[in-house]
Amino acid sequence: MNCDPIARWYRWLEYSGFGGELQRRRCAFLRDVADARRVLVLGDGDGRFLVRLVQQNHGASIDYIDLSWRMLELARRRAGEKVTYVRGDALTVALPKAEYDLLVTHFFLDCFDSTDLERLIARLAESSRPDSRWVVSEFRESSWWARRIIRLLYRFFAWTTGLKTSRLTDHRPLLEKNGFRLAKEQTARWGLLASELWIRQPGRAVARCDNEAT
């Protein structure tokens, strides 16, 4: 999904729909990862979480990947040059092996269908260290009205950004498959929004994805 067409208005669109709740979900476990030193961030949009991460984790080496160059520029203006900004597709961009001690995906995993999500999570797990953590913010289909809201969001992003995915895939079994366990979680808006902190389990093998792009 390329958010260039809505990047300029994204913050206000978010506030009009959810107030400050999405940002609270992004930052829910920020203090729990204050010791992270090698970080990969995907899906932070215009950089409001990123600037908080930079302020807290002063010595960290942070990579931020986004398909939208307009979002990258907005993030750069907020977070500055201490971050490495990479324009690319998370499914194909080159990633180091077993390097990151923190992965961050905020309202990002919902952009992929089940096949691509399995592939994405497998390659991100391969890029993380054995003792890594993963912070996730995401929507959940907690009720019938939550499902209706999520359907409307998919329609909006399909219209404005060309998003092809139209259904939410549960990422949690895929993280477990790749050696992570859920350590903490918070929910908001009656379960529609969730924040999760996952920890890599020592000794658990990473599930490799056979259909990795070359």
Number of C-alpha atoms within 10 A of each C-alpha: 18 18 20 16 14 15 20 14 9 16 15 12 13 14 13 10 10 12 13 12 15 22 17 14 23 24 20 20 19 16 11 13 18 13 14 21 15 19 24 22 22 18 21 22 26 24 22 17 22 24 19 14 22 17 11 16 20 13 13 18 16 22 17 23 22 23 19 20 18 20 25 23 17 17 23 20 13 16 20 15 10 15 18 13 18 15 15 15 14 17 17 12 11 10 16 11 13 15 16 27 22 23 23 21 18 23 21 17 24 23 20 21 16 18 10 15 19 22 21 20 23 22 23 21 27 22 20 25 18 22 15 23 27 27 25 24 29 22 24 19 18 13 12 9 11 18 17 12 15 20 15 13 13 21 17 13 19 15 11 15 15 15 17 15 17 18 15 20 20 17 16 15 12 19 22 18 17 23 20 26 18 17 12 13 15 14 17 14 11 11 14 18 20 21 23 20 22 22 21 25 17 12 9 13 15 21 19 16 14 8 9 13 9 4
